[in-house]
């Protein structure tokens, strides 16, 4: 597999590091986050396209947004 070097801010690095699971590479965490975001967007788009489900789509999107803003303290 080819490798690329990218430059990111220290803030972005710290966010990646916070989301990194034990024994997970940075490549794996990036792929996991981007894949789950795509699934979320696909779900919301599908719900929005269905008759009588636009309210549900709005609620699901709100829940996803709320989850992104939760700060857990250990």
C-alpha positions, 0 to 999 in steps of 0.5 A: 500500500502506498503511503502519503504524508499530510500536514495537519494542525496540532488541534486536528492531530489531538482530535484524531488522537482522542478518537483513536482506539487502543491498537488502532492506527491513525489511518484506521481512525480516519477511515472509521470516522469518514465511513461512519459519517458517510453512513449517517449522511446516506441514512438522513438522505434516504429518510428525507426522500421517503414520504412522511419521514422528513420529521424522522430525518430531522430527529435523527440528524439532531441526535447525531449532532447532539452526540458529536457535541457530547464531552465525556469526562473520565 
